[in-house]
């Protein structure tokens, strides 16, 4: 058991390191932009990237999770056809979204307090984001750890270089958006080049696309796919409308530290998920190991939160400009939110293995709705701290619901050995 925990710890450390490369990017950017941009200008960027993250699962229908569900069920030819179908569906959805946002850009601009001309660009950014994370998911399950790491390095370095050049040249928050688009585009091109060499994609392009089943899965799974992205956008819109655009800038700065911790949590989940899926398929023999690893994970999260809080107290005054100091008292709330998110996605992974799309969507929808309602009243009566507290409460409530739904699923069919494919909704 000790060797198992050490092996998972090494894997978690690797994925945390790889993910932290991109996570460091907002901090490096913050060193520049919080000293050049005003809180209102930075708040506009926070709102823009919130819209981008919201659109990402809409454009690709969270097909990276469909890939994770089915990866071990497909041979190379089937996998290539599946990936090509996903790419075509994402491209179609992105094209429709760009046209839709262009047609309602004036109305949406007043609602979101963003320039109308840049609303279609949010869909373009989301398109590259969606493809980049899909490529990361492929390399994670294909055990191409070197590709996973290099993709992060290339995308992050290209983004930071372009962002620094544009912002220093006086492009404002728009320069951050342009730089991010360029970095993501470069990362996607490299990932597609590698993937085309590893799988028979050219052959798959001549076969019939499987768009109907993928679209059906994506629509059913949409609330689950949007759980992590709808909440930040909801919070940012509420903060902007109730408290103001400058307060949204403070919210964004505090959220940086919570997301930094979530990168470490996500690194653990990246290492743990393929191991979990392989061992669940072996039946009840691995039940004790799975339970022990889960308990260790749940106990480690609060300890990681304490360490992150101590580290942020040292880093924040150095990284963040003086005009954003009002965000520092909010960092503990942001870290608590990251821990609650970690609990939620840990439990969701058990439902993901079962391809329990309805259960995952129901618990995620509860989280989105509860967060929206609680954040509105939290903003009105407790300011930014109330918004962060609402996120913590929403994720914890949804974690309990997910846990109950998982217990029902696993009591009905404790572990699936040969029947796993029969539950597929794809």
N, C-alpha and C positions, 0 to 999 in steps of 0.2 A: 504493500500500500504506500509506503514511503517513496518507493521508486516511481510509482504512478503519479503521486502529487508533485514530485520533483520534475517529472517529464512534462506534466501539464503546466507547471510553473515556468519552465524554460520556453514552452510554446507560447504561453501568455506574455512572457517578457518580450519575445520576438515581435508578436503582433502589436503589443503596446508600443514598442519602439517604432515599428513601421507606421502605425496610426498616429503616433505622437509627432512624427515629422510634419504631417499636414496640420496637426493640432497646434504646433508651434507657430505655424504661419500667421494666425490671427494675432498672436502676441507680438511677433516681429513687425507685423503691419501696424499694430496698436502703438508701438514705440514711435512710429512716424506720424500716423494720422491723428492721434490724440494730442499731438503738439502742433499740428497744422490746421486740422479741422475744428470747428466749433462743436459743442454737444449736439446742436440741432442738425448739423451736416452729418455727423457720425450717426445720429439717430436715423437719418434718411437711409444710410447704407445698411443699418441694422434691419430696417423695415424691408428694404429691397432683398436682402439675403434671406429674410424670413419668408417672403413671397416665393423666392426661388426654391427653398427647401419644401415649401408647401406644394409647389407644382411638380416636384420631382416624382413622387409616387403616382401622380395623375398622368404624367407622360409615359412612364414605363410600367404602370400598373403593378409596381413592386415585384417585377418579374425576377429580380435577383433572389427573392425568397422562393419563387417557383423553381429556380435553378437549384437552390439548396435542397429543396424537398425531393427533387427527382434525379439529382446528380448520380447517385449510386444505382439508379434503376436503368441507366442508359449506356449503350456502347458508344464508341467514338462517332459513328455515323449518325446515330440518333441524337447525340449531344450537339453535333454540328448543325443538324437541321433545326433543333430546338433553339439554339443560340441565334441562328440566322432569322428564324421566325420572330424571336424577341426583338431583334434589331429593327426589322421591318415594321413591326407593330409600334415600337417606340417612335420611330421616325414619322409614321403616319399621325400618331397622337400629337407629336410636337408640332407638326405642320398645322393641324387643326387648331391647336392652342394658340399659336402665333397669330393666326388669322382672327381668332375670336378676341384675343386681347387687343389687337389693333382696332377692331370694330367698336369696342366699348372702352377704349383708352381714356376718353374724356370723363366719362362717368366714374370709372374706377380710380382715376387720378384724384378726384375730389374725395372719394371714400378712403383712400389709403395715404393721402398727402404725399404722393410721389409724382414726378413729372410724367405726363402722358406719353411722351416720346420714348420713355425707357421701359414702359410696361411690356411691350412685346419682347424686349431684350431679356426680360426675366425668364421667359419661356425658352429662349435660346440657351441661357446659362443653365437652366434646369435640365435641358436635353443633354448637354455635355456632362453635367453632374451625374445624371441617371446612367449614362453609358459607362462613365468612369467607375462608379461603384458596382455596376454589373460585372465589369472586367475584374475588379478586385475580388468579387464573390467567386468567380470562376477560378482564379488563381489560388484562392484560399482552399477550395475543395479539391482542386487538381494537384495540390501540394507543391505548387510552384512558388515557394516562399521567396526565392530571389526575385522573381518577377513582381510579386506583391510589394516587396520593399522598394525596388527600383521605380515602380510606377509612382509610389508616394514621393520619392525623392525628386524625380523629374518634374512632376506636376507642381510640387511645392516650390521648388527653386525657380521654375519658370514663372509661376504666379507672383512670387515675392519680387522678383527682378522687375517684372512689368509693372506691378502696382507701385513700387517705389519710384520708378521713372515717371509714371503718369501723375502721381500725387505731388511729387516735388515740382513737377512742371506746371502745377496749378490746375489740374483737371478736377480737383475736389473728389467727392465720393464716387463720381462717375468713373474716375481713373481706377478706383479699386475694382469696380465691376468689369471694366475692359480688361484689366490685368488678370482677373480670375478666369474670364472666358478664354483668354489666350493660353493660360497655364493648363486648364482642363482639356482644351482642344489638343495640345501637344501630348498630354498624358494618354488621351483616348487613341490617338494615332499610333503611339508606341504599343499600347495594349492590343489593338486590333492587328498590328503587324505580327506580334508574337503568337496571338491566337490563331491566325490564318496559317502559321507554320506548324502548329500542333494538332489542328483538327482539319478534316476534309471539308472546309467551308465552301470551296468552289463547287464540289459535288452537291452539297446541300442547296446551293443557289438554284440548281436545276430541278429540285424536287418541289412538291406541293407544300405550301406554307400551312402551318397549323395555327392560324390566327384565331379561329372561332373559339377553340378550347382555351387558348391563352387569354383572350379577352374575357371569357366567362369567369375564369379563375380570378383575373385582375379586378373585375367589378365586385365579385363576392369578397375578395380579400382587401378591397380598398380601405375600409376603416382601419384594419390592422396595419396596412402599409403607411397610413397617414398618422398613426398614433404619435410618432416621434416628431413629425414635422408640422402638423396642424396646431399643436399646442404652442410652440414658439410664435407662430404667426398670429394666433388668436391673442396671446399675451401682448404682443407688440402693437397690434391694432388697438386693443383696449387701453394700453398705457398711453398711446399717442392721443387717442380721443378723450380719455378721462383726465390724464395728467399732463400731456403735452409732448412734443417731439424731442425736446431736450431731455426729458425724463426717460424717453426711450433710449437715448444715448447712454445714460447711466445704467439702465437695465441691461443693455448690450455689453457694457464693460464688465459688470458683475457676472453675467452669464458666461463670459469667456472662461472664468475659473471653474465654474461648474462643468462646462463641456470638456475642459482639460482633464478633470477627474474621470469623466465618462469615457474618454479615450482609453484610459487604463482599464476601466471596467469592460469596455468593448473588446479590448485586447484579450482579456480572459475569455470572453464569450467566443471570440474567433477561434481560440485554441481548443476550447471545450466542446463546441458544437459538433465538429466532425467526429471527435472521440465519443461523444454521447450517442450520436446516431449509429455508429458502428456497434457500440456495446448494447444499445437497446435492441438491436436486431439479433443479438445472441441469446435473448431470453432472460429468464429469472436468475441465471447464474451470476450475472453482473449487477444485480439489484443493490446489494450492500455497497459495492464500490461507487455506484452512481449516487446513492443516498449520502455517503460520506463526503464525496466531492462537493455535492450541493450544499451540505451543511457548512463545510469549510468556506465556500464562496460567500454564503450569507453572513458568516461571522467576520470575514475579512473586510467586507465593504465599509462598515463603520470605522474600523481601524484605518483604512485608507482615507476615509473622510477626515479624520483627525490629523493625519499626516499632511493631507492636501491643504487643510486650513492653516496649519503652522507654516507651511511653505509659502502659501499665498500672502501671509502677513509680511514676509520678507521680500517677495517678488513684486507685489502690487505697487508700492511706492516708487520702485525703480522703473518699471515698465510703463505705468500709466501716468499721463500728464497731470499736473496739479489741478487743472480745471475739471477733472473727473474724480476728484477725491471723494465726492459724495457717494460714489458707488461702493466704496470699501466696506461699509457696514452691512451691505447686502450680500457679500461673498459667502458668509456661512449659510444663508438661505439657498444660494445657488448650488453649493456643495451638497446640501441636504436633498435638493431636487435631483441631483445626479445619482445619489445613492438610491433614492426611491425608484428612479428609472432603471437602475441596475437590477433591483429586485423584480420589477415588472418583466423585463426582457429575459431574465433568467427563467422565470416560470413559463413565459411564452414559448421558449425553446422546446419544452416538453410537448406543447400543443403543436408546434411546427413539425415535429417528427411524425405525429399522428395525422398530419395534413388536416387538422381540425380547423378549417377555414372559418366556419360559422362561429365557433367559440372564440377564436382569436379576434375576429371582427367585432363580436359583441362586447368583449372586455375592452377593446381599444375604443369603441364608440362611447362606452360609458366614461372612459378616461377623458376623451375630447369634450364631451358635453359637460361633465362635472367640472373640468378645468375652466371652461368658458364661463359658466355661471359663477363659480367661486372667485375667479379672477376679477370679474366685473365688480362684485361687491367688495372684494379685497382691495382693489384699486381705490374705490370710493371711500372706504372707511379706514384703510391702513396703509395706503400708498403702495410703493413698490414692494415693500416687505410682504404685504397682503397678497400680491400677485404671485410671488415666489412660494409663499405658504400654500396657496391654492394648488399649485403644481404638485407640491409634495403630497398633499391630501388626495388629489385625484389619482396619482400613480399608486399610492398605497392601497386605496380602495379597489382599484382595478387589479392590483396584484392579488388581493384576496379573492376576487371573483375568478381570475384566471386559475388560481390554485384549486378552487372548488371544481371548476370545469375540468381541469386536468385529472383530479381524483376520480371524477365520474368516468372519464375516458379510460383511465388505466385500470379501474375496477372492472369495467365492462370487458376489456381485452388487455390484461396486464402488460404483456410485451408482445410485439408482433414479430414473428420470425419470417414466415413465408407470405403472410397476408398483408404485408405493408402496402404493396402495390394496389391491392383491391380497394383501398380507401382513397385512392388518388382522385382528386377533383379536377385534374388537368387533362 
